[in-house]
Amino acid sequence: MKRALINPENCLNCQICNVAALCPQKAIIREEPTDKPWVDFRLCRGCMKCKLFCNNNAVLEELKPCNGGLAQSW
């Protein structure tokens, strides 16, 4: 299963974060305009569209194998 992660070293904390604004699941969270965004794994569905939206390549793709049960191993 794929999930997005924000790499804080690459994130430039853009005033208007395209990743947060354009995520179809609204899984990218910024609690304050000055905070760097983070991914809410409960909302992220792994579509990885966010990688296309970030001009700074701050979105990483995390791949975790399914453990076969109902619980995700995140």
Order of alpha helices (4+ residues) and beta strands (2+ residues): beta-alpha-beta-beta-alpha-beta
